[in-house]
Amino acid sequence: MRELEGPVRAWYAAGRTFGLATVVAAYRSAPRPPGAVMAVSAEGEVAGSVSGGCVEAAVYEVAREVVRTMTPQLHQYGISDDDAFAVGLTCGGTIDVYVEPVSPATFPELPGVLDDMAAGRAVAVATVVAGPGAGTRLVVRPGERVGGLGSAELDDAVTEDARAMLARGTSAQRRYGDRRVFVRAFAPPPRLLVFGATDFASALARQGALLGHRVTVCDARPVFTTAARFPEAHEVVVEWPHRYLAAESAAGRVDARTMVAVLTHDPKFDVPLLEVALRLPYLGFVGAMGSRRTHEDRLQRLRRAGLTESELARLSSPIGLDIGALTPQETAVSIAAEIIAGRRGGSGSPLRGTAGPIHAVAAHAGRGAG
């Protein structure tokens, strides 16, 4: 939805009804994940995509019909072996797409949701997409909820699952009895903390921002740590790295979606920093740059500082996947690839040598999972 904020706000503010199509489930090698959206105005304007082009024309027609009838619809799109001309996904995947009419009358909570998204505040929208009460909606925030799905018991169950999804930054469909509910979690962007004001840090800041992370570059040396040197970073902080990370942790601003990349390869900076980072068990990733000799020396220093073997096992060093990277830009791709592989469960192997789906399918536990 973030990519559609501009047109959606404009249509909504003008009182125009539009059709909002959302991928609520994806199977096998579907090109877009759950949460991908496309909006179609009553006048036929289009924003966004649900399949990268495979089924857009069919979804467009459904959206136009939904706007005319003001009745939501749920459709499944995939390959048809019987009819080569049938609407299908050439990649071989299958997607379920829920299309609903949106206007100030049908979705009065939308401006608040868009404001939360723009401000980086956590908010989730749960919608019944099939079963009794289809089309009803519940907006969930960390401290409140608005709307309802038909019963207090269902609202409580969905609220609990929605807040868990916000903590993970995931969206998914859940089954609760005879209802299917899609929860779209708009979590704040994951954080990438880059320590060390180097040319490698500049390249990684650019890569991290491209991937949708909120990027902070931190170093204790003010002459190198300037906004001009790191234009893609959201924050540039002059502070001793270990002090900064400890303060962010104490303030509750780091979590399981926080990635730490230590690019200083200087013991006076990276050892105190890694002491702090590796003792925070919930961080999503902790990696450090350096040669294998530097890595072994660093491990010895950390052991002398009292870190346990289980804590040291969380350190990814030398950081990055083996892609033969040489330049800062190539190294940034290597580091980003390792972070993605760890988050999505990828092997880091060439796809031609693997079997099964080529897109990651996240498995999310939940009381209503089904």
CORDA-V825341 format. One line per field, one symbol per residue. psi: psi as a letter, one per 40 degrees, with the letter a starting at -180 (. if undefined). burial: I if it has 9 or more other C-alpha atoms within 8 Angstrom, else O. Layout:
BEGIN
psi->???
burial->???
END
This chain:
BEGIN
psi->ddeedcdddddddeehhihhhhheihibfidiihehihihideeiihaieeeededddddddddddddefhiihihhahhddheeihiheeeihihhhhihhidddgeedddddddddefihiihhhheiaheheiihhhideiihaiediddddddddddddddddefiiiiihgbeihhhhhhgiiiiihhhhhgiddddddddddddeeihhhhhiehdddgiddegdeidihhhihddddddddddefeiaeehhhhhedfhdedddddddddeegeeidhhihiiidddddddddddddeeiiddddeehhhiiiigefididdddddddddddddddefideihdeeiiaiehhhhhhiideh.
burial->OOOIIOOIIOIIOOOIIIIIIIIIIIOIIIIIIIIIIIIIIIOOOOIIIIIOOIIIOOIIOIIIOIIOOOOIIIOOIIIIOOOOOOIIIOOIIIIIIIIIIIIIOOOOOOOOIIOIIOOIIIIIIIIIIIIOIIIIIIIIIOOOIOOIIOOOOIIOIIIOIIIOIIOOIOIIIIIIOOIIIIIIIIIIOIIIIIIIIIOIIIIIIIIIIOOOIIIIIIIIIOOIIIIOOIOIIOOIIIIIIIIIIIOIIOOOOIIOIIIIIIIIIOOOIIIIIIIIIIOOOOIIIIIIIIOOOIIOOIIOIIIOOOIOOOIIOIIIIIIIIOOOOOOIIIIIIIIIIIIIIIOIOIOOOOOOOOOOOOOOOOOOOOOIIO
END
